[in-house]
Amino acid sequence: MNKKPGAFIDKENEEYKRCLMVHDLDETVKASAIKKVIARNLDSNNVKFKVTWNESAFIHNRKSQCAVIIFSHEEYVNEIMRKRPIQLFGKELSVSRQLSRKHYLSHKITCGLLVELSNECSPDGLIDSVEKYFRQYGSINYREYSEKKIYFIFDDYDSVDRIVLEKVTHKVKEIPLKVQKVLVPNNRRTVPTSDMIEYCIHVTSLPNDITGEELSKIFRVDITNILIRPYNELQNNLVENERKPVEVWIRDIGSNESLQKLVQEKNGYCLRGCRIQCQVIPTPVNHFDLCRSYRKGNCRFSICCRKKHIRCVQPVGCRNTQCWYGHDEQRKTHSQRLPISDKDGYRVRISNFPPGVTRPEIFDRLRLRFYRDQKNLIICNENDPSAPPIVYVTDEDSLAFVKELIHAWHDQTFSRDQHTRMKCQLELNVDYYNSTIGNYHSLTPQQVNSPTPSTISSINSRKERHAAAVKGMRKQALKTIFSVNNHDQDQRTEQLALPSPWSLEDPMLLNETDQIYTIVDHTDTNKSAYLRIYSKISDKSSRLRVERHRLALQRLSEVDGVSKLIDCFYGKSTISSNSWKKLWLMTEKPEGTSLDRFLADELPSFEDKLLIILELIDLINEIHQCGVIHRNLTPSKIYIEPCVYDDEEEGFCLQITDFDFAHISSSNEIEKTSDVSFFPVDNPVTNDFYLPVQFEVKPLNNNDIDEEKELSQSERQSPGIDTSYICAILFSMMTYREPKVARNFEGKAPHQVPENNQLIQDTLVSETGRCLWKIHALNNHLQLIFDRAFGNLQQQWSIGELKYQIRMLLEILNTMKEQDIIVQNSSMVVLNEPFLRLGLLISRMKEEFIVYYSRIGSINWSNNENNEWSGHSGIIQNYDLLNIGERQLQLKFKVNRLGNDDQIQISVYIKMNESTIVELPLGSWKEKDIETILEMFIRELSCFCHLIF
């Protein structure tokens, strides 16, 4: 047996090398038809092989089967793969080598390969050697390196399968290389540079009602390669010259030379009385399709990203602020924010539905494994029984994703009983619909309250919602910027005398009580500071505020993330009290920009927002360790600046200002103050951003509405106030709206308001690439975070527990594991006793996790002595110990049967120490959704184990 140099031989893989898979076959295809095709391509009827069938599965809501062909020798598999494409009944078959299910993406066809280097080795000089080694398997079109990982795009997917079949681990220069298949978007065979011109065919002079399917037959191309800007017929509010004729671009089908030949053949083709005009032009670059993270050089999906990647020819030295191509992280120039339009993006038009089909039926048929969030689905002609329904999937900014949708739906039967085939076409996301295909219908109140999800979009698309929210946030952020130039402000500063060497610059900020100035060191104009002038000296609360601010800054003098105190007018001042009658305090000027301005200007990704929150948690925890609680934490009081850590990893540095409402734990220093009235906690903190529950004043629960009760002083000194603010800031980051209060007049928390919840869902859909399990898991954790933050006092987060939740969000977001979790057996013993059924479900969850995780390391649950059960009133709980290697985790399972007997809510609690318990919210499910429950549990607990180990 010939052995590739540098590869380990796996006996199991040797068996699979003799096997061939034929994917996605219609369930009517027989084994005899497969045998005839294979024999014909082997040019022999004497080769013996066996055809078996994998279990039928549903692909895109249609039943499909997969054939496995087992040969006696690997050479026959090689011959079949060399003779691709192979056709059956005039349709090209999808064939590949069979891989063991232990391999990631074993059942997927992909040209992408991930090679992981060990942490000990240096990539210098090794990357080229690795590429040279893998070129023996086939041509490599593209290579990308990032953090000990090398991504390759091969010209042929069979090269990737052959590499994996050798074994998961290869060797180059005695260095082990772990390989894994990765999915790349369809048609991505390389990552072009910005100077590479791609060509397309531009087609005009077409009939107004042209369809993508007609053009597909004329030009003999896949329907997903045809992009249409549809005709805008003459409306009552349009004049003749405002009509937009249909326009088509045929893309991604070949070289300039092959396109020129096709144009010569088709130019002037007569189509329903129209002589079409076509020419070869450079393919227009739709900037909304470009990956924003790749522009900054930090796309975590690399070649797997669904967004378009085009690399700038000057990835480091590019100084063009309007360059939106990909760059390296070392680039110093930052590109401006890309203008946003509600017309940006693509849409899919779906037609040819069966007569009489209903809205719920359309919704169910179009639901896919990777497309369940259908809020951008629009249906036309729903209320006109004489007109066929037309469905639009709008506001999609990834061309690769809409192509996946079209491949899943186009030319597929609607159902097993309805044999009409749906027709799709790819369109630009224009803002009009032709009356010939129906009018847009808004939701009726009955549809809003219907338990069946609606396929009709709200008037605001995802992009419109995002743009409107950002506009509101920017307007709010601009309110804090104020230029002081009137006579009243002149009077404020006319008596100002500052300690040497400081001098006054222009006033910068204004709020209801204080004036903030920028002052400069006249001996060093690059050195500046902030001067806060408090309200009248007769105001007792102002005196308390400035003293509290001074003491807090003194206590925090060693904390890097707090502006340092320079001087103040309260006690130890270098200025005579007679020279100026205002209370004031001078601090170092914080680095960077305020968080509210940063969010408005930069529009950071969801991952960056979580990293900022994580930095904020660490800084607040350090402040708490010094005995200080801020108690008035808003985005305008947090300053942020991008930075590079010692390990050359990019991140964010934060500074917090304004400690004049802070609570400071008692110490000798505070006891020396002459003002005993400093000790009591003052009136509730007020700001326009958020009022924590600890400062709410609630009426007594009786008829005397004049009497009110306030929370105890200890609650107003709780560290939970700051964690509540952190959650409020996270909410504001995701929705671009201020939470204001924990409950509005309807009793709803900010995240429970429908439009706010919609913005959160939009973020998750956009940032996860529509990965459904990630959307579900992230949403569960976010809902838990906000439920407790905006809940009652007993629910408030500790700083440690909140940090674990944010780290879990990042872990789920960044995990690359998209493979299906294979549940060994999704059926369960049927029991009549509900309590026993829930207990059996918990046992299955524990068993399946052991089966899944045992591939990684030693793992087991404890013996019966530590396995405890309890339950009452529809709730069952199980306590157990999970041993992973030398580590041990204390887990509690809690399953709560909701009002509906078939609906259950599941949570898992992990005890880290006496004060920190981490909750993994699995969400609410129907009891029969066994396989989905098991999958979500395995993914959640795996992410947590990866987080702590």
DRENMINU-441605 format. One record per residue (C-alpha): z, y, x; residue in three letters. Coordinates in steps of 0.05 Angstrom, whole numbers, plus 5000, padded with zeros to 4 digits. Example, Ala and Ser with C-alpha at 12.3 -4.5 7.8 and 13.67 -1.06 7.14 Angstrom:
! DRENMINU-441605
515649105246ALA/514349795273SER/
***
This chain:
! DRENMINU-441605
500050005000MET/498150685028ASN/503851175031LYS/503151935034LYS/506752215095PRO/513252555079GLY/514252235010ALA/519451734987PHE/516851144948ILE/519951004880ASP/518950304851LYS/519350564780GLU/514051084796ASN/509650534824GLU/509550204756GLU/507750854722TYR/501950964770LYS/498150414733ARG/498950764666CYS/494551284631LEU/496451704571MET/491751964516VAL/495352534481HIS/495252824411ASP/490952314375LEU/489752324301ASP/493851784266GLU/487451464240THR/485051294311VAL/485350544325LYS/486650174390ALA/479649884388SER/476550584391ALA/480750744453ILE/478650084486LYS/471350234476LYS/471950934506VAL/475750674567ILE/470850104579ALA/464950574573ARG/467851044625ASN/469550474672LEU/462350214665ASP/465049524654SER/467649074598ASN/471048614648ASN/476949054666VAL/483248814632LYS/488149314605PHE/493049384549LYS/493649944497VAL/500450104467THR/502650664422TRP/508351134431ASN/512351304369GLU/508651784324SER/510852504327ALA/509553154290PHE/505753664331ILE/505054344298HIS/507054034231ASN/501753494234ARG/502852764250LYS/500252554318SER/500351934361GLN/499851804435CYS/496451194468ALA/498850884533VAL/493750474572ILE/496549994623ILE/491949754679PHE/493049224732SER/491349714789HIS/492250464801GLU/484850514821GLU/482650464748TYR/487151054730VAL/484151454787ASN/477051294764GLU/478451524693ILE/481652164718MET/475552304762ARG/470852224703LYS/474052744658ARG/472453014608PRO/472552404563ILE/470352454491GLN/471952064428LEU/468052194364PHE/465152814396GLY/471953104412LYS/474753174483GLU/480852744496LEU/487053004530SER/488652474583VAL/493652464640SER/497751984682ARG/504051724650GLN/510651974679LEU/517651704668SER/521652114618ARG/526752254672LYS/521852754700HIS/521953464671TYR/515953594625LEU/513752874633SER/509752924568HIS/506453594583LYS/499953754618ILE/500654334666THR/497854614731CYS/504554904752GLY/509154614804LEU/515954854827LEU/518354654897VAL/525754784911GLU/528154874982LEU/535154685004SER/540055255013ASN/540955095087GLU/533755185108CYS/530255835125SER/523655985090PRO/520656315152ASP/514855905176GLY/516355355125LEU/512655625064ILE/505755555097ASP/507554855120SER/509554665050VAL/503054925021GLU/499054555074LYS/502753915057TYR/501353954983PHE/494054134992ARG/492753395006GLN/493653284932TYR/488653814909GLY/486454534912SER/491855064904ILE/489755714870ASN/496156114877TYR/502956114911ARG/509256524898GLU/516056494933TYR/522656724903SER/529756544922GLU/528755864955LYS/523455684904LYS/515955624916ILE/511455634855TYR/504455344859PHE/498555374811ILE/493854794824PHE/486654774804ASP/487654104769ASP/493653874729TYR/492653164756ASP/494653404825SER/501453594797VAL/502452924763ASP/500552554828ARG/505752964867ILE/511252804817VAL/509352064815LEU/510452014890GLU/517652194878LYS/521852794858VAL/523652914932THR/518453014987HIS/519553195060LYS/516453715106VAL/519153775177LYS/524753305156GLU/526853815104ILE/527553525033PRO/523453864979LEU/525153764906LYS/519053814860VAL/518653944786GLN/513154094736LYS/513254784704VAL/509255034645LEU/504255594658VAL/500555954602PRO/493855684581ASN/487955954622ASN/492556194679ARG/489355904741ARG/491656444789THR/495057124791VAL/489557644805PRO/490458294844THR/488858974815SER/482459034856ASP/479558384828MET/474758534771ILE/474758044714GLU/468858074667TYR/467857974593CYS/462258024541ILE/462558634496HIS/459258504429VAL/457259044377THR/452359134319SER/455658564281LEU/456358444206PRO/462658774179ASN/465558104155ASP/464257724219ILE/469257174235THR/471656894300GLY/469256204281GLU/462056444272GLU/462156764341LEU/465356144370SER/459355724348LYS/454256244370ILE/457156344440PHE/459855634447ARG/466755854468VAL/473855714445ASP/476056154387ILE/482056404426THR/477456734476ASN/474557194423ILE/478457844411LEU/476258244350ILE/477558954329ARG/476158874254PRO/471959334211TYR/475459904175ASN/471759994110GLU/470860674077LEU/477360854042GLN/478461413993ASN/482261814046ASN/476961724100LEU/470562094113VAL/464261724135GLU/465061834209ASN/472161564209GLU/469860854194ARG/470960384252LYS/465559844260PRO/467459154282VAL/467759054358GLU/468758414398VAL/470658224469TRP/469457514493ILE/474157394551ARG/476456874602ASP/470256444598ILE/467156474667GLY/464356874725SER/460057494722ASN/453857074736GLU/455156574680SER/456557144632LEU/450057494649GLN/446156854633LYS/449756794566LEU/448357524549VAL/440957444565GLN/440856854517GLU/444657184460LYS/442857924463ASN/438858104401GLY/440957474364TYR/439757564290CYS/446057444250LEU/445657564175ARG/440658124183GLY/444158444243CYS/441358404313ARG/447658364355ILE/448158754420GLN/452058464478CYS/453158654550GLN/457658444608VAL/463158954624ILE/469658944664PRO/475058644620THR/479459204592PRO/486659154615VAL/491559214557ASN/497659504591HIS/502359274536PHE/500558564556ASP/503058674628LEU/509858404647CYS/514958954656ARG/519458544701SER/513658344745TYR/512159084753ARG/518959144787LYS/518158494826GLY/523658104790ASN/520457684735CYS/525157094729ARG/519656664697PHE/514756744756SER/508156374741ILE/511156114676CYS/511556804644CYS/507556884580ARG/506257614597LYS/500257804639LYS/501357834715HIS/496658264757ILE/498958424827ARG/498159124856CYS/494059144921VAL/499759554950GLN/505859164925PRO/510759534971VAL/507560204989GLY/504660394922CYS/506561114904ARG/502961154838ASN/508261274785THR/503261054731GLN/501760384764CYS/504059834717TRP/501759244758TYR/506358774796GLY/510159004858HIS/515358754907ASP/522658914896GLU/522459314962GLN/517959844931ARG/521460514932LYS/517160874881THR/518860734808HIS/513460724756SER/514161154695GLN/515860834629ARG/509660564595LEU/507960954531PRO/509360554468ILE/504860544407SER/505660154343ASP/498259964351LYS/499659614417ASP/499158864415GLY/495258304382TYR/495357964314ARG/492857304285VAL/489157294220ARG/489856634182ILE/485556464121SER/482655884080ASN/489255674048PHE/488955183989PRO/488355493919PRO/495055633886GLY/499155573950VAL/505855923946THR/509456383994ARG/514855864012PRO/509455344025GLU/505855814072ILE/512355964107PHE/513955234118ASP/506955044141ARG/506555594193LEU/513455444222ARG/512855164292LEU/517754924344ARG/516555554383PHE/515256014324TYR/520656044271ARG/522356774271ASP/517057004221GLN/519357714208LYS/512657984232ASN/508757554183LEU/504857944130ILE/501657624069ILE/496057954030CYS/493657813958ASN/500257473941GLU/500457803872ASN/492957703858ASP/491656983835PRO/484157113835SER/484057283910ALA/485456783966PRO/491656934007PRO/490757214077ILE/496457194127VAL/497357634189TYR/501957504247VAL/502758204275THR/505858574334ASP/505158044387GLU/504758334457ASP/503157694494SER/495957444493LEU/498156764519ALA/503056684461PHE/498056864406VAL/493256364437LYS/498555824430GLU/499456014357LEU/491955964343ILE/491355294378HIS/497155044334ALA/494055284268TRP/486555354273HIS/482354814240ASP/488654424220GLN/489754154151THR/494754524108PHE/498353884088SER/497153144079ARG/495553274006ASP/491453904017GLN/485653764063HIS/482954464069THR/483154694141ARG/486355364160MET/482055854199LYS/484756334251CYS/482056904292GLN/484957364345LEU/485058104329GLU/487558754359LEU/493859004324ASN/490359564285VAL/494059934230ASP/489259784172TYR/487259214127TYR/480659154089ASN/481159164014SER/476358584012THR/481658144041ILE/487558434003GLY/492758974004ASN/499558984036TYR/505258813989HIS/512459024000SER/518358583984LEU/521058593914THR/528558593903PRO/527957883878GLN/524657673943GLN/529958023983VAL/535357613949ASN/531356973949SER/534356393989PRO/527356234014THR/525556664075PRO/520057154061SER/513457154098THR/512257884081ILE/514158364137SER/518158984125SER/514159624131ILE/516959734201ASN/514259244252SER/518359014311ARG/515159534356LYS/516160084304GLU/523459894296ARG/524459904371HIS/520760564380ALA/524760894324ALA/531360644351ALA/529760884422VAL/527561564395LYS/534261634359GLY/538161434421MET/534461944465ARG/535762484414LYS/543162314415GLN/543362304491ALA/540162994495LEU/545663284452LYS/550363264512THR/545763694555ILE/547264434543PHE/545465064581SER/551065574579VAL/548266274578ASN/551766674523ASN/556967214529HIS/562766764508ASP/561466294566GLN/560866874614ASP/567867084593GLN/570366384607ARG/568466424681THR/569367154697GLU/576467044723GLN/574766394758LEU/577466314829ALA/576265654865LEU/579665364927PRO/575565414990SER/570265195004PRO/567965104931TRP/563565574891SER/560965554820LEU/553965314799GLU/551065324729ASP/555065024672PRO/552764314657MET/555964014596LEU/559464264534LEU/563763904484ASN/568664114431GLU/574564244476THR/572364264548ASP/567264594593GLN/564564204653ILE/561464574712TYR/557864334773THR/560864654835ILE/558264624906VAL/561264644976ASP/558365285006HIS/559264995075THR/555164375055ASP/550364504997THR/548963754991ASN/556263644971LYS/557963784898SER/563563644850ALA/565363694776TYR/570064214749LEU/572864094680ARG/575964694644ILE/580664484589TYR/582164864525SER/587465404518LYS/593865334558ILE/597965404495SER/594964764469ASP/600364254484LYS/595663654479SER/591163964532SER/596864014581ARG/598463284568LEU/591163094577ARG/590363434644VAL/596863144670GLU/594962444646ARG/588162534679HIS/591362734745ARG/596262164746LEU/590961654727ALA/586361884783LEU/592061854833GLN/593661154811ARG/586360954818LEU/585061294884SER/583260634918GLU/578460404863VAL/571260514885ASP/568560584814GLY/572861194796VAL/571261914816SER/576462174865LYS/581062744849LEU/580063384890ILE/584863874858ASP/587464094791CYS/591264674758PHE/597564324735TYR/603364324783GLY/600564194853LYS/594964694853SER/592165104910THR/590665674862ILE/595966144835SER/597066074761SER/596166824754ASN/588966804780SER/586366394722TRP/589366224655LYS/585365594642LYS/587564874655LEU/582464534700TRP/581363914742LEU/576463804798MET/573563124817THR/567962844860GLU/561262854826LYS/559562144804PRO/553361814834GLU/547361664790GLY/546361844718THR/550461744655SER/549561084621LEU/546861384556ASP/541461774595ARG/539861154637PHE/538760724575LEU/534361264543ALA/530161364605ASP/529560674636GLU/529760204576LEU/532659634618PRO/531558904601SER/536658494563PHE/538558144628GLU/539758814662ASP/544059044604LYS/548358414610LEU/548958524685LEU/551259234672ILE/556458994621ILE/558858474672LEU/559759024724GLU/563459444673LEU/568158874657ILE/569858774730ASP/571059514740LEU/575459574678ILE/579258954700ASN/580659284767GLU/582959914731ILE/587559504687HIS/590559174749GLN/592759864771CYS/596459974705GLY/591360444673VAL/587760354606ILE/582060844595HIS/582160834518ARG/576161294509ASN/570460914541LEU/563561164519THR/556661124552PRO/557061864570SER/563261734612LYS/560061174652ILE/555361334710TYR/550460824736ILE/546160774798GLU/541760194821PRO/544359904886CYS/543359344936VAL/549258884953TYR/550958595021ASP/546857975007ASP/540758414993GLU/541058264919GLU/539558844873GLU/544559054820GLY/548159654790PHE/553960074815CYS/558360404762LEU/563260984762GLN/567861174704ILE/570161874690THR/574862244642ASP/581661914642PHE/585062464602ASP/586561994544PHE/588661414588ALA/595061024580HIS/598860944645ILE/604160414651SER/611060684668SER/612660784742SER/617161224785ASN/611461704794GLU/610761834719ILE/618161864707GLU/618562464754LYS/614362884707THR/618363454676SER/615063384608ASP/618362824570VAL/613362904514SER/608262594560PHE/611061894547PHE/609361814473PRO/602361614456VAL/598762194425ASP/594362224364ASN/588661734358PRO/582861824406VAL/576862124372THR/569662134395ASN/562862094363ASP/561261414392PHE/566460914367TYR/573460894338LEU/576960244357PRO/581159874306VAL/587360024347GLN/586660764327PHE/584860674255GLU/589460954202VAL/589660544138LYS/592760704071PRO/598860314048LEU/597259763999ASN/600460123939ASN/599160673890ASN/601861223934ASP/595361433967ILE/598862004004ASP/602861534047GLU/599361224107GLU/601460734160LYS/599360774233GLU/599060204282LEU/604960114329SER/605160474395GLN/604259814433SER/597559694399GLU/595260374422ARG/596860174494GLN/593359504491SER/587959314543PRO/584059054483GLY/582159774468ILE/577759784530ASP/574659104515THR/573159344445SER/569559934475TYR/565659474522ILE/563159074462CYS/561359724426ALA/557259934487ILE/553759254488LEU/552159344414PHE/549360034429SER/545159764486MET/541959244441MET/540759684379THR/540260384411TYR/545260594357ARG/552460814360GLU/557360344324PRO/561760924300LYS/567060494265VAL/569059764262ALA/567659744187ARG/563360204145ASN/564660404074PHE/561659744050GLU/566459354094GLY/560859134142LYS/561559114217ALA/556059474256PRO/552358834274HIS/552558604201GLN/548559204177VAL/541558904164PRO/537459404204GLU/542159324264ASN/542058574260ASN/534458604257GLN/534259004322LEU/538758484356ILE/534157924332GLN/528058304357ASP/531158354426THR/532657614429LEU/525557424407VAL/522457884458SER/526957714517GLU/526956954510THR/519456854503GLY/520956584433ARG/524855984461CYS/528255764397LEU/534455424424TRP/535756034469LYS/534956504410ILE/539856084369HIS/544956014425ALA/544756744446LEU/545356974374ASN/551456534363ASN/554956824424HIS/553157534407LEU/555557454335GLN/562157164362LEU/562957744410ILE/561758274357PHE/565757894302ASP/571957924345ARG/570858614375ALA/569858934306PHE/575058474274GLY/582558564265ASN/587658664320LEU/589157934329GLN/581857784345GLN/580858274401GLN/578158004467TRP/581957924531SER/578158164591ILE/577657454619GLY/575057134556GLU/569857684545LEU/567357604616LYS/566056854604TYR/562057024541GLN/557657514578ILE/556657014635ARG/554656494584MET/549456974555LEU/546457064624LEU/546656314639GLU/543056144574ILE/538056704584LEU/536256494655ASN/536255744649THR/529255464661MET/530654814625LYS/525654824568GLU/524854074564GLN/526653704501ASP/533553384500ILE/532252654485ILE/537552384438VAL/538351634445GLN/539451524371ASN/539252074319SER/541551634262SER/548851534242MET/552751034203VAL/553051244130VAL/560251354109LEU/562751584041ASN/569051904070GLU/567452624092PRO/573152644142PHE/570652014177LEU/563552274179ARG/565752904216LEU/569852484264GLY/563852044277LEU/559552664291LEU/564452904344ILE/564452224377SER/556852224378ARG/556852914410MET/561452664465LYS/557552024477GLU/550752374481GLU/553352884531PHE/555752334577ILE/548951994573VAL/545352654589TYR/549852924643TYR/550952254679SER/544152354711ARG/547152934750ILE/553852664772GLY/559952254756SER/562652424687ILE/567152114634ASN/572052284578TRP/579352124585SER/582851494562ASN/585651424491ASN/592351744510GLU/589152434517ASN/584252344459ASN/587852654399GLU/585452774328TRP/587953214272SER/585153494208GLY/586453794139HIS/582754124082SER/575653994107GLY/577354144180ILE/577553624235ILE/579653754307GLN/579253324369ASN/582753444436TYR/580253094498ASP/579553164573LEU/572653164607LEU/572552924679ASN/566553164719ILE/567152944791GLY/573953194814GLU/574353744761ARG/577653664693GLN/576454074630LEU/580854104569GLN/576454124506LEU/577854214433LYS/572554044381PHE/573154384313LYS/568554214255VAL/569654604191ASN/566454394125ARG/564255014089LEU/564155134014GLY/557754734008ASN/559454014022ASP/553153934064ASP/554454544108GLN/558854504170ILE/560954994224GLN/562054734295ILE/565655044354SER/568054774420VAL/573855094458TYR/575055004532ILE/581855184561LYS/581055504629MET/588355714637ASN/594255914594GLU/591156584576SER/583756434575THR/580155984525ILE/572555984524VAL/569255864457GLU/562355544452LEU/559855724381PRO/554855204359LEU/553755544292GLY/552955284221SER/548654684205TRP/547154194151LYS/550753554163GLU/544153174165LYS/541553584224ASP/544453084272ILE/539153124326GLU/539153884328THR/546753914331ILE/546953424389LEU/541553804426GLU/545054474418MET/551654184441PHE/548553864503ILE/545054514521ARG/551254944510GLU/556154504549LEU/550954384604SER/550155144613CYS/557755224616PHE/558454664668CYS/552954984710HIS/556555644703LEU/563255414730ILE/561054874779PHE/
***
